[in-house]
Amino acid sequence: MGGRGKGEGKSDSSKQEAASLLTDKGYKDAVDEMAKATVVKPTDLDEKSIKYLDFLEANGGRSIEGIRHLQKSLESLTRDHVQHWPAYVYKILKSFDQKAYEAMKLSEGKRIRPPRAAKDPSAADKEKNVGKFPVINFSFNAAAPAFVPGAAWGSAPAAAPAPAGVEVGESPPR
């Protein structure tokens, strides 16, 4: 019963597909060298990583430099340190040359994802919000009429209609 439970990883066919993506690449030897020197496996380079390396190779021949950057970044890691290796490898590759990554995305006609917002607002953001609600001095209008649920706004309260058979001014029968 070979499912993809925790710790089982990719199936044999997907490993073969990932390995076949590297055949005929000028940087395949550098990937193999990196696999020997680190815990990264060649199958950890997914289609996105290989596409980025292809772009680096086609635009300046720097794919091997990118792989060396990846190797240097991963030297001290153990395999247990990262849960999703393909995503981690791609993130490190993107950090190699951010401008090349943006150029690749633009050439594909895709938009560039902005970096995620910081969880703690910086001092500049705090200064930008000075003078805005709820920071500004605020006081309620003490002379405002009291809120009455169901009452109409902006006019005097209307008298309730008299029940049928009772004239205005008389009290209803008990």
C-alpha positions in Angstrom: 0.0 0.0 0.0 2.4 2.7 -1.2 0.6 6.0 -0.6 2.3 9.3 -0.2 2.0 9.4 3.5 4.3 11.4 5.8 7.9 10.7 5.0 7.4 8.7 1.8 8.1 11.6 -0.6 7.8 11.5 -4.4 6.8 8.4 -6.3 9.4 6.7 -8.6 7.8 8.1 -11.7 7.9 11.7 -10.5 11.6 11.2 -9.5 12.3 10.0 -13.0 10.5 13.0 -14.5 12.5 15.3 -12.4 15.8 13.6 -13.3 14.8 13.7 -17.0 14.4 17.5 -16.8 18.1 17.8 -16.0 19.3 15.7 -19.0 20.9 17.7 -21.8 21.4 20.7 -19.4 24.8 22.4 -19.4 24.6 22.7 -15.6 23.8 19.0 -14.9 27.3 18.3 -13.7 27.1 21.2 -11.3 23.8 19.9 -9.9 25.4 16.4 -9.4 28.4 17.9 -7.7 26.0 19.9 -5.4 24.1 16.7 -4.6 27.3 15.0 -3.5 28.4 18.0 -1.3 25.0 18.7 0.3 21.9 17.0 1.4 20.0 18.3 -1.7 19.0 15.7 -4.2 18.7 16.5 -7.9 15.0 15.7 -7.6 14.6 18.6 -5.2 15.0 20.9 -8.2 11.4 21.1 -9.5 10.2 22.6 -12.9 10.3 26.1 -11.6 13.9 25.9 -10.3 15.0 24.3 -13.6 13.1 27.0 -15.6 14.9 29.7 -13.5 18.3 28.0 -14.1 17.5 27.8 -17.8 16.7 31.5 -17.8 20.0 32.3 -16.0 21.9 30.1 -18.6 20.2 31.8 -21.6 20.7 35.3 -20.2 24.4 35.5 -19.2 25.4 31.9 -18.7 25.2 32.1 -14.9 23.3 28.9 -14.1 26.4 27.3 -12.6 27.0 30.4 -10.4 23.4 30.0 -9.2 23.9 26.4 -8.3 27.1 27.3 -6.4 25.1 29.9 -4.5 22.6 27.3 -3.7 25.3 24.8 -2.6 27.0 27.4 -0.4 23.6 28.3 1.2 22.8 24.7 2.0 26.2 23.4 3.2 25.3 23.2 6.9 21.7 22.0 6.7 20.4 18.5 7.4 17.7 16.9 5.5 15.3 17.2 8.5 15.8 21.0 8.6 13.4 21.6 5.7 9.9 20.2 5.1 9.4 21.0 1.5 12.8 21.0 -0.3 11.7 22.0 -3.8 10.1 25.2 -2.5 13.1 26.0 -0.3 15.5 25.4 -3.2 13.5 27.7 -5.5 13.5 30.4 -2.8 17.2 30.3 -2.4 17.7 30.3 -6.2 15.5 33.4 -6.5 17.6 35.2 -3.9 20.7 34.6 -6.1 19.7 37.3 -8.6 16.4 39.1 -7.9 16.6 41.2 -11.0 17.0 38.1 -13.2 14.0 36.5 -11.4 11.9 39.6 -12.1 13.0 39.7 -15.8 12.0 36.0 -16.1 8.6 36.6 -14.7 8.1 39.7 -17.0 9.2 37.7 -20.0 6.6 35.1 -19.2 3.9 37.8 -19.0 3.3 37.2 -15.3 3.2 39.8 -12.5 5.9 39.9 -9.9 4.7 39.0 -6.5 5.5 41.7 -3.9 7.2 40.7 -0.7 5.0 39.8 2.2 4.2 42.5 4.6 6.1 42.7 7.9 4.1 41.6 10.9 5.4 44.4 13.1 4.7 47.9 11.7 7.9 49.9 11.3 8.4 53.4 12.8 7.8 54.9 9.3 4.4 53.2 9.1 3.5 54.5 12.6 4.5 58.0 11.6 2.4 57.7 8.5 -0.7 56.9 10.6 -0.4 59.9 12.9 -3.4 62.2 12.5 -5.7 59.4 11.4 -8.5 57.7 13.3 -8.2 56.3 16.1 -4.9 58.2 16.8 -6.4 61.8 16.5 -8.0 63.5 19.4 -11.7 62.6 19.3 -14.6 63.5 21.5 -18.2 62.5 21.3 -20.9 65.2 20.8 -22.4 65.5 24.3 -25.4 67.4 23.0 -26.5 64.7 20.6 -29.9 63.2 21.2 -30.1 59.8 22.8 -30.3 56.8 20.6 -33.7 55.1 20.7 -34.0 51.8 18.8 -36.8 51.9 16.2 -37.1 55.7 16.4 -36.9 57.7 13.2 -33.8 59.9 12.8 -34.0 63.7 12.3 -37.6 64.2 13.3 -39.7 64.3 16.5 -41.0 61.0 17.7 -44.3 60.1 16.0 -47.3 59.3 18.1 -48.5 55.7 17.9 -51.7 55.2 15.8 -54.8 54.7 17.9 -56.3 51.2 17.9 -59.4 50.7 15.8 -62.6 51.8 17.5 -60.9 54.2 19.9 -60.8 57.9 19.4 -57.8 60.0 19.9 -57.5 61.1 23.5 -59.6 58.2 24.9 -58.0 55.3 26.6 -58.7 51.8 25.2 -61.3 49.6 27.0 -60.0 47.1 29.5 
